[in-house]
Amino acid sequence: NEQLIHTLKNSILAMDYAEPILVIDTLPASAQVVAEALDALNWSEVVGTLAGERTVFVAVKPADKIFEVMERIKRFRQH
């Protein structure tokens, strides 16, 4: 979906992790939109998301899949 790609590409500033949580820093007021986009992807490794104003916590299971999820998100950002 072009809208999902646009959201992930243009709203995410940085990512880090604290296993099994992926932490995504977004533009101000964009965290909810990024979380919704990630939820819509229905990736089996993403158990759920929690969004604040500019930060999204992404619960990843199993924890060793966190780098795979980060790489997939990075690929969206490169399109």
C-alpha positions as CSV (number, residue, x, y, z in Angstrom):
1,N,0.0,0.0,0.0
2,E,1.5,3.3,-1.1
3,Q,0.1,5.2,1.9
4,L,1.9,2.8,4.3
5,I,5.1,3.1,2.5
6,H,4.8,6.9,2.5
7,T,4.1,6.9,6.2
8,L,7.0,4.7,7.2
9,K,9.4,6.5,4.8
10,N,8.6,10.0,5.8
11,S,7.7,9.8,9.5
12,I,10.5,7.7,11.1
13,L,13.6,9.5,12.3
14,A,15.5,6.7,14.1
15,M,15.2,3.2,15.6
16,D,16.8,1.5,18.5
17,Y,16.0,-1.6,20.6
18,A,15.8,-3.0,24.1
19,E,14.9,-6.6,23.4
20,P,12.2,-7.5,22.8
21,I,11.0,-3.9,22.3
22,L,11.9,-2.0,19.1
23,V,11.8,1.8,19.8
24,I,11.0,4.1,16.9
25,D,11.5,7.9,17.1
26,T,9.2,9.7,14.7
27,L,8.4,13.3,13.7
28,P,6.2,15.1,16.2
29,A,2.6,13.9,16.3
30,S,3.5,11.0,13.9
31,A,3.8,8.1,16.3
32,Q,0.2,7.1,16.2
33,V,0.2,7.0,12.4
34,V,3.5,4.9,12.3
35,A,2.0,2.5,14.8
36,E,-1.1,2.1,12.8
37,A,0.9,1.5,9.6
38,L,3.0,-1.2,11.4
39,D,-0.2,-2.8,12.8
40,A,-1.7,-2.9,9.3
41,L,1.3,-4.9,7.9
42,N,0.3,-7.8,10.1
43,W,3.8,-9.1,10.5
44,S,3.7,-12.3,12.6
45,E,6.7,-11.1,14.7
46,V,5.0,-7.9,15.8
47,V,2.9,-8.7,18.8
48,G,1.7,-5.1,19.2
49,T,2.5,-1.5,19.2
50,L,2.2,1.4,21.7
51,A,2.4,5.0,20.5
52,G,3.0,8.2,22.3
53,E,3.5,11.6,20.7
54,R,6.7,10.9,18.8
55,T,7.8,7.4,20.0
56,V,6.5,4.0,19.1
57,F,7.3,0.8,21.1
58,V,7.0,-2.3,19.0
59,A,6.8,-5.6,20.9
60,V,8.6,-8.3,18.8
61,K,8.4,-12.1,19.4
62,P,10.6,-14.0,19.4
63,A,13.2,-11.4,20.5
64,D,15.8,-12.7,18.1
65,K,13.6,-11.4,15.2
66,I,14.0,-7.8,16.3
67,F,16.8,-7.1,13.7
68,E,14.8,-8.7,10.9
69,V,11.9,-6.4,11.8
70,M,14.2,-3.4,11.9
71,E,15.6,-4.3,8.4
72,R,12.1,-4.6,6.9
73,I,11.2,-1.1,8.2
74,K,14.5,0.3,6.9
75,R,13.6,-1.1,3.5
76,F,10.3,0.8,3.5
77,R,12.2,3.9,4.3
78,Q,14.6,3.5,1.3
79,H,11.8,3.3,-1.3
